[in-house]
Amino acid sequence: MAHNQGPEQTPDPAGNTQMFRAFVDEEAPRRQGGVQQPATSSGPRVGVIVGVVVAIVVIAAVVWLAVG
């Protein structure tokens, strides 16, 4: 069997599948309980909309100058 002990003599969670799953399940509440990250919406972002509008205005100005 592989040596699954680290320098602190704690079991290595990668030692076997059951230990790894227990480690992952143990870590999940810690990550959620800390600083909450802002929720991201799946809808369009204001920056993208503004960028598209600016691009359309620039293209329209270039076409207007080329034609006029």
C-alpha positions in Angstrom: 0.0 0.0 0.0 1.2 3.5 -0.8 2.5 5.8 1.9 -0.5 8.1 2.5 0.8 10.2 5.4 2.0 13.8 4.9 4.6 15.5 7.1 1.9 16.3 9.7 0.9 12.7 9.8 -2.6 13.5 8.5 -4.1 11.1 5.9 -3.7 12.1 2.3 -7.2 12.6 0.9 -6.0 11.5 -2.5 -5.0 8.1 -0.9 -8.2 6.5 -1.9 -11.6 7.4 -3.3 -13.5 7.3 0.0 -11.1 9.6 1.7 -11.1 12.0 -1.2 -14.9 12.1 -1.3 -15.0 12.7 2.5 -12.4 15.5 2.0 -14.5 17.2 -0.7 -17.7 16.9 1.2 -15.9 18.4 4.3 -14.5 21.3 2.3 -17.8 22.4 0.6 -19.5 24.0 3.6 -16.3 25.9 4.4 -16.2 27.5 1.0 -19.9 28.4 1.2 -19.7 29.8 4.7 -17.0 32.3 4.0 -17.1 35.5 2.0 -20.0 35.3 -0.3 -19.3 36.0 -3.9 -21.8 38.2 -5.8 -24.3 36.2 -7.7 -23.9 36.5 -11.5 -27.0 36.8 -13.6 -27.3 34.8 -16.8 -28.9 37.8 -18.6 -27.1 40.3 -20.7 -24.6 42.6 -19.0 -24.8 46.4 -19.2 -21.1 46.6 -20.4 -21.8 44.3 -23.4 -24.9 46.2 -24.4 -23.1 49.6 -24.2 -20.2 48.1 -26.2 -22.5 46.9 -28.9 -24.3 50.2 -29.1 -21.0 52.1 -29.3 -19.8 49.7 -32.1 -23.0 50.3 -34.1 -22.7 54.1 -33.7 -19.1 54.0 -34.9 -19.9 51.8 -37.9 -22.9 54.1 -38.8 -20.6 57.2 -38.6 -18.0 55.6 -40.8 -20.7 54.6 -43.4 -22.2 58.1 -43.2 -18.8 59.7 -43.8 -18.0 57.3 -46.7 -21.3 57.9 -48.4 -21.7 61.6 -47.7 
